[in-house]
Amino acid sequence: MKRRIGIFLLYFLLFAALAGLAASAGAWYWATQRAVPMGAERADYLVEPGSSPYGAARAMNEAGIAVDQRAFVALARLTKLDRQLKAGAYEAKKGDTPWQLLERMAQGDMTLTRLTLVEGWTYQQIRAALRASPDVKQTLDGVSDQELMQRLGSEQMRPEGLFYPDTYVFTPGTSDFDILRRAYHAQEQQLDKLWAERDPDLPLSSPYEALILASIVEKETGHGSDRARVAGVFVNRLRIKMPLQTDPTVIYGMGEAYEGRIRKRDLQTDTPWNTYTRGGLPPTPISSSGLASLHAALNPEEHKYLYFVSRGDGTSEFSETLLAHNRAVSKYILGRR
């Protein structure tokens, strides 16, 4: 009888061992060899800060990555990676195994996205681009311009022109404020560097005034070789206290009333940005300025030109006298020879 019991226990233990081995082999196969079912070739998902392995598995399932949540949690705990998961944006590819997904999150192998702030954009256009991006977390709705400037630590009251136009790479889920803060500091760095290297005889009293002039240059010409010459025209006018009389400032002051063209009455309607009715620089920039326009504003070409007019091909015709300018206007704008 005892012998039979002993044989039974031996068979039981052997069966249990084999079952354990089979279970281990099955778990190993599931974790490292079996691809997680996916409905698409690639899927992006976001692991929120403080997420547990269960929360990460749930985020994957919501994104169409059909990982077994309980098994994934067990895998994370057995491998002791459950406390190493890093918050961020991840990409799953068809053919990925649960182990590959887990390891990627433990290593913080995140995906990145990008957003381009275009030279010449206004602050409102920048905010619209941030709102339109599905990868940007919206936190500034209802935040006033003044409050934003305070949060940035800026002395300025208005945000126009204070954000450097560039392509910003970031993790999806980054807030709109964090991207603006990066662009703000990038603008500060560029402006501080160029201000230190400026022409010392410029009629500009501060880096902010340089930023205002650069924004006008940015809007007045897209032709690289003309930027420094255009800046020189405005510098010459500032030196002799001649009104800048630049249409982009008038357009900016019109705001939503601008419908695509400027009429004579628009030039005569006074706003803080109308450089036909007011002397000197306007009170703020009128757009974001690229590096080329910043450099041109702080290192303008030295010449005697006081006027310029578009030739219609992106370049400008420059004149020293009003008579010569009127001839250029007649030729290039009115179509007379």
C-alpha positions in Angstrom: 0.0 0.0 0.0 2.8 2.4 1.0 4.6 1.5 -2.2 1.5 2.4 -4.3 1.2 5.7 -2.5 4.8 6.4 -3.1 4.5 5.6 -6.8 1.4 7.8 -7.0 3.2 10.7 -5.4 6.1 10.2 -7.7 3.9 10.3 -10.8 2.0 13.3 -9.4 5.2 15.3 -8.7 6.5 14.3 -12.2 3.2 15.4 -13.8 3.3 18.7 -11.8 6.9 19.3 -12.9 6.0 18.6 -16.5 2.9 20.8 -16.3 5.1 23.5 -14.8 7.6 23.2 -17.5 4.8 23.2 -20.1 3.3 26.3 -18.5 6.7 28.0 -18.4 7.3 27.1 -22.0 3.9 28.4 -22.9 4.5 31.6 -21.0 7.9 32.0 -22.6 6.4 31.4 -26.1 3.6 33.9 -25.4 6.0 36.6 -24.1 8.8 36.3 -26.6 7.6 34.5 -29.8 3.9 35.3 -30.3 3.1 38.6 -31.9 0.4 40.7 -30.3 -2.7 41.0 -32.5 -3.0 44.4 -34.2 -5.5 45.8 -36.6 -2.9 48.1 -38.3 0.8 48.0 -39.3 1.6 50.6 -36.6 -0.2 52.0 -33.6 0.7 54.9 -31.3 -0.3 55.0 -27.6 0.5 57.2 -24.6 1.5 56.0 -21.2 0.5 58.6 -18.7 2.8 59.5 -15.8 2.4 57.1 -12.8 0.8 54.4 -15.0 0.9 50.8 -13.7 1.6 47.9 -16.1 -2.2 47.4 -16.1 -2.7 51.0 -17.1 -0.1 50.6 -19.9 -1.8 47.4 -21.1 -5.2 49.2 -21.1 -3.7 52.1 -23.1 -2.4 49.6 -25.7 -5.7 47.9 -26.0 -7.5 51.2 -26.5 -5.1 51.9 -29.3 -5.9 48.6 -31.1 -3.0 46.6 -29.6 -4.7 43.5 -28.3 -2.3 42.5 -25.5 -3.7 40.2 -22.7 -3.8 42.6 -19.8 -3.5 40.1 -16.9 -0.7 38.2 -18.6 1.1 41.4 -19.4 0.9 42.5 -15.8 2.3 39.1 -14.6 5.1 39.4 -17.1 6.0 42.9 -15.9 6.0 41.7 -12.2 8.0 38.5 -12.8 10.7 40.3 -14.7 10.7 43.1 -12.1 10.1 45.7 -14.9 6.8 46.8 -13.4 8.3 49.8 -11.6 10.6 50.8 -14.5 7.9 51.8 -17.0 8.5 55.3 -18.3 5.7 57.7 -19.2 5.6 58.9 -22.8 4.5 58.2 -26.3 5.3 54.8 -27.9 4.8 53.0 -31.2 3.8 49.4 -31.6 4.6 47.6 -34.9 2.9 44.6 -36.3 4.9 41.6 -35.2 5.9 43.0 -31.8 5.7 40.5 -28.9 4.6 41.4 -25.4 8.2 41.2 -24.2 9.3 43.7 -26.9 6.5 46.1 -25.9 7.4 45.8 -22.2 11.1 46.2 -22.8 10.5 49.3 -24.9 8.6 51.0 -22.2 11.1 50.0 -19.5 13.9 51.5 -21.6 11.9 54.7 -22.4 12.3 54.1 -26.2 9.6 56.6 -27.1 8.4 58.0 -30.4 8.7 61.7 -31.1 6.7 64.1 -33.2 7.4 67.6 -34.5 5.7 71.0 -35.1 7.0 73.8 -37.3 6.4 77.4 -36.3 6.8 79.3 -39.6 8.8 82.5 -40.1 6.4 85.4 -40.4 3.6 83.8 -38.4 1.7 86.0 -35.9 1.2 84.8 -32.4 -2.4 83.9 -33.2 -1.2 81.7 -36.1 1.2 80.0 -33.7 -1.6 79.3 -31.2 -3.8 78.0 -34.0 -1.1 75.5 -35.0 -0.7 74.3 -31.4 -4.4 73.9 -31.1 -4.6 72.0 -34.4 -1.9 69.5 -33.4 -3.4 66.2 -32.0 0.0 65.6 -30.2 -0.1 68.8 -28.2 -1.8 68.8 -24.8 -4.0 71.9 -24.5 -3.4 73.8 -21.2 -3.7 77.5 -22.3 -7.4 77.8 -23.1 -8.7 80.7 -21.1 -5.2 81.9 -20.2 -4.7 85.6 -20.9 -1.7 87.0 -22.8 -0.6 88.8 -19.7 -0.8 85.7 -17.6 1.2 83.8 -20.2 3.9 86.4 -20.2 4.1 86.3 -16.4 4.4 82.5 -16.5 7.3 82.9 -18.9 9.0 85.4 -16.7 8.8 88.0 -19.5 8.9 91.8 -19.0 6.7 92.3 -22.1 2.9 92.4 -21.8 2.2 91.1 -25.3 3.4 87.7 -26.8 3.7 88.9 -30.4 7.1 88.1 -31.9 8.6 86.5 -28.8 8.6 82.9 -30.1 11.4 81.7 -32.4 10.1 80.2 -35.6 11.7 76.7 -35.9 10.8 73.0 -36.0 10.3 71.7 -32.5 10.7 67.9 -31.8 8.7 66.7 -28.8 7.0 63.7 -27.2 3.3 63.6 -28.0 1.4 64.8 -24.9 3.8 67.7 -24.4 1.8 70.8 -23.4 1.3 73.9 -25.5 2.9 75.9 -22.7 6.1 73.8 -22.8 6.5 74.2 -26.5 6.0 78.0 -26.2 8.5 78.1 -23.4 11.1 76.4 -25.6 10.4 78.8 -28.5 10.5 81.8 -26.1 13.9 80.9 -24.7 15.2 80.1 -28.2 14.2 83.6 -29.3 15.9 85.1 -26.3 19.1 83.2 -27.0 19.2 84.2 -30.7 18.4 87.8 -29.9 20.9 88.2 -27.1 23.7 86.8 -29.3 22.9 89.0 -32.3 22.3 92.1 -30.1 25.9 91.7 -28.7 27.2 91.6 -32.2 25.1 94.4 -33.6 26.2 97.5 -35.5 26.8 99.9 -32.6 25.4 103.0 -34.5 21.9 101.6 -34.9 19.0 103.9 -33.8 17.7 101.1 -31.7 17.6 101.4 -27.9 16.9 97.8 -26.9 16.8 94.2 -28.2 13.0 94.4 -28.2 13.2 97.3 -30.7 15.5 95.2 -32.8 12.8 92.4 -32.7 10.2 94.9 -33.8 12.3 96.0 -36.8 13.1 92.4 -37.6 9.5 91.5 -37.8 8.8 94.3 -40.3 11.7 93.1 -42.4 10.3 89.6 -42.2 7.0 90.7 -43.6 8.3 93.1 -46.2 10.5 90.7 -48.1 11.0 87.0 -48.6 14.0 87.5 -50.8 17.1 86.7 -48.8 19.5 89.1 -50.5 17.1 92.1 -50.0 16.7 91.7 -46.3 19.7 93.7 -45.2 18.9 96.4 -47.8 15.3 96.7 -46.7 16.5 96.9 -43.0 18.8 99.7 -44.2 15.9 101.7 -45.6 14.0 101.6 -42.3 17.2 102.4 -40.3 17.8 105.4 -42.6 14.2 106.6 -42.0 14.5 106.2 -38.3 17.7 108.2 -38.2 16.0 111.2 -39.9 12.7 110.7 -38.1 10.9 109.9 -41.3 7.7 107.8 -40.9 8.4 104.1 -41.8 5.2 103.9 -43.9 5.2 100.2 -44.2 2.0 98.4 -45.2 2.4 95.2 -43.1 2.2 97.3 -39.9 -1.1 98.8 -41.1 -2.4 95.3 -41.9 -1.4 94.1 -38.4 -3.2 97.0 -36.8 -6.4 96.4 -38.8 -6.7 92.9 -37.3 -9.7 91.0 -38.5 -10.9 94.0 -40.5 -8.2 93.3 -43.1 -9.8 91.6 -46.1 -6.9 91.1 -48.4 -6.1 94.7 -49.6 -5.4 98.1 -48.2 -7.5 101.1 -49.1 -6.5 104.8 -48.8 -8.8 105.1 -45.8 -7.0 102.3 -44.1 -3.7 104.1 -44.4 -5.4 107.2 -42.8 -7.1 105.3 -40.0 -4.9 105.6 -36.9 -3.9 102.6 -34.8 -0.8 102.1 -32.6 0.7 100.0 -35.5 -0.1 102.4 -38.4 3.3 103.7 -39.4 1.7 106.2 -41.8 0.0 108.1 -39.0 2.6 107.6 -36.3 6.4 108.0 -36.3 9.0 105.6 -35.2 8.6 101.9 -34.6 5.3 100.3 -33.7 4.8 99.3 -30.1 5.3 95.5 -30.7 6.6 93.2 -33.3 4.0 92.3 -36.0 5.1 88.7 -36.5 7.8 86.1 -35.6 11.2 86.8 -37.1 13.5 84.2 -38.6 17.3 84.3 -38.0 18.0 86.0 -41.4 15.6 88.9 -40.6 17.0 89.3 -37.1 20.5 89.4 -38.5 19.5 91.9 -41.1 17.8 94.2 -38.6 21.0 94.3 -36.4 23.4 94.4 -39.3 21.6 96.5 -42.0 23.3 97.4 -45.3 24.7 100.9 -45.3 23.3 103.0 -48.2 21.3 106.1 -48.9 18.0 104.5 -50.0 14.8 105.8 -48.4 12.3 104.0 -50.6 11.7 100.6 -52.1 8.9 98.9 -54.1 8.2 95.3 -55.0 9.1 94.4 -58.6 6.5 91.6 -58.5 9.0 88.7 -58.5 9.9 88.7 -54.8 12.7 91.3 -55.2 12.5 95.1 -54.6 13.5 98.2 -56.5 15.3 100.7 -54.2 15.4 104.5 -54.6 17.2 107.4 -52.9 14.6 110.1 -53.8 10.8 110.3 -53.9 11.0 111.2 -57.6 12.9 108.0 -58.4 10.5 106.0 -56.2 7.5 107.4 -58.0 9.0 106.3 -61.3 9.6 102.8 -59.9 6.0 102.6 -58.6 4.7 103.7 -62.0 6.8 101.0 -63.6 6.3 98.0 -61.3 2.9 98.7 -59.7 1.0 100.8 -62.2 2.5 99.0 -65.2 3.6 102.1 -67.0 7.0 102.4 -68.8 
